[in-house]
Amino acid sequence: MDALEEIFGKTAQMTVLKNLIAHKDESTYLSGIADETGLSHSSVARVITPLIKINIVIEKPLGKQIRTFRLNLDNEKTKLILDFYNKLNKIKD
């Protein structure tokens, strides 16, 4: 368990957010996140929706049924999350 999970708990949304942080310079698919995290496709879709609504995650359609996702690195909330995450993980107990 990393420092973020110690504070906020291990939730599906936290798992998805950490996956996106780990790949912050890349776009990915729901199935890619599901495969890497062990979450179901429907769980990933459910928990990524609020992150899209608050503009932390950018959704970009590719065709009619394919969607890609990536962190919105221009969003101030995302910048704060990344800064907090990086500082928190540097702290050694």
C-alpha positions as a printed Julia matrix, in Angstrom:
93×3 Matrix{Float64}:
   0.0    0.0     0.0
   1.41   3.38   -0.93
   1.09   6.59    1.04
  -1.97   7.8    -0.88
  -3.87   4.6    -0.09
  -2.83   4.79    3.56
  -4.56   8.17    3.82
  -7.59   7.78    1.56
  -8.0    4.0     1.41
  -7.85   1.61   -1.51
 -10.8    2.34   -3.75
 -11.47   1.66   -7.41
 -11.26   5.38   -8.17
  -7.93   5.68   -6.35
  -6.63   2.67   -8.28
  -7.66   4.22  -11.61
  -6.2    7.6   -10.67
  -2.88   6.02   -9.66
  -2.79   4.12  -12.97
  -3.34   7.35  -14.89
  -0.64   9.06  -12.82
   1.77   6.23  -13.61
   1.07   6.83  -17.32
   0.57  10.58  -17.12
   2.17  11.31  -20.49
   0.17   8.65  -22.35
  -3.36   8.06  -23.54
  -4.99   4.78  -22.65
  -8.23   2.84  -23.06
 -10.73   1.58  -20.49
  -9.64  -1.96  -21.26
  -5.98  -1.02  -20.76
  -6.71   0.46  -17.35
  -8.83  -2.57  -16.46
  -6.08  -4.99  -17.52
  -3.37  -3.15  -15.59
  -5.38  -2.63  -12.42
  -7.36  -5.86  -12.24
 -10.62  -3.91  -12.11
 -13.53  -4.78  -14.34
 -14.22  -2.7   -17.44
 -17.51  -1.52  -15.92
 -15.82  -0.48  -12.65
 -13.24   1.56  -14.54
 -15.98   3.22  -16.6
 -17.97   4.0   -13.46
 -15.12   5.59  -11.48
 -13.49   7.47  -14.36
 -16.71   9.36  -15.16
 -16.49  11.75  -12.17
 -12.81  12.41  -12.99
 -13.86  13.41  -16.5
 -16.65  15.65  -15.17
 -14.24  17.63  -12.99
 -11.75  17.83  -15.86
  -8.95  15.85  -14.19
  -9.19  13.29  -16.99
  -9.63  14.09  -20.66
 -11.73  11.72  -22.75
 -11.08  11.69  -26.49
 -13.23   9.57  -28.82
 -11.54   7.63  -31.6
 -14.32   6.63  -33.93
 -17.78   5.69  -32.74
 -17.0    3.23  -29.95
 -13.38   3.69  -28.95
 -12.46   6.26  -26.31
  -9.05   7.2   -24.95
  -8.27   8.75  -21.59
  -5.38  10.71  -20.14
  -4.7   13.02  -17.24
  -5.42  16.66  -17.98
  -1.98  18.02  -17.15
  -3.17  21.59  -17.81
  -5.8   21.43  -15.07
  -4.83  23.09  -11.76
  -6.52  20.3    -9.74
  -4.49  17.7   -11.6
  -1.29  19.65  -10.97
  -2.09  19.78   -7.25
  -2.85  16.06   -7.15
   0.42  15.23   -8.9
   2.4   17.53   -6.62
   0.75  16.08   -3.51
   1.23  12.51   -4.76
   4.91  13.06   -5.56
   5.66  14.83   -2.25
   3.75  12.24   -0.25
   5.64   9.36   -1.83
   8.99  11.04   -1.1
   8.29  11.11    2.65
   9.92   8.21    4.44
   8.58   7.17    7.85
